[in-house]
Amino acid sequence: MTIVPNEVERVRYFVRGLTFSIGFYVFREAREWASVQSTVSTTKEAELIVLEEFRETKRDRSSGKFFGASSRSRG
């Protein structure tokens, strides 16, 4: 299967429209010969990776112990 220049331009346009965090993963994987369908599949995988990283970061922050003072006044 030969990719026509139109297909290459579609891939480039698609990747340019992604958010930075997702585009970072996709750009590394997308090559000049990548089809739109394979780029979309890579994007779906990247979305899952970014979402999982976000959840882990959020979980790490919320599972830590709180060492600060209470915001309620004591008295």
N, C-alpha and C positions, 0 to 999 in steps of 0.2 A: 504494500500500500504506500503510495507516494503522497506526501503532504503538500498540498498546494500552498503558495504564498498566503492565500486568504486564511488558511488554517493557522499558519504561523502567526499572522497578525491577530487572529482571534485569541490565541493563547497569550500573546503579549498584552493585549488589551485587558483580558480577564485577570491576569496576574497583577497588572497595575492597579486594578480596582479593589484589590484585597487590602485588609488592614495590615499594618506593619508586622504584627506578631505572626499572623497566618502567612502573609506574603513571604516572610523570611524563610519559612520552611518550604514553601512551594517553589520559590525561586531557586533554592538549592537543588531541588529535585527536577524541576522543569528544564528541559533541554530544547534546543532549536527544533529537534525532530519530534517533540512531544505533541500528541494530539490533544484536542480540547477535552475529550473524554478522560484521558489519563490524567490530565491536569486537574480536572474536576475531582477525580478520585483522590488524588494527592491532597487536594484542598480539604476534602472531607476528613481525611486522616489527620491533617494538620490542625483542623478545628478541634478534633478530639484531644490531641496532644495539648494544645493551648488551654482548653477547658480543664483538663485534668491538672495541669500545672497551676492554674488559677485556684482550683479547689484545694490542692495540697497547700498552697501558700496561705489561703484563707483558714484552712484547718490548723496549720501550724500556729498561726497567730491566735486563734480562738482557743486552742487547747493548752496554751501556756498558762503559767500561774501569774496572778496579778499581785504585784508587790507594792502598788501605790496606796495612797490614803483614800478613804471613802470620800465621796463628794458631799455626803450629808454632814451637816454641822453636828457636832457632839456637844452637848452641854446641858 
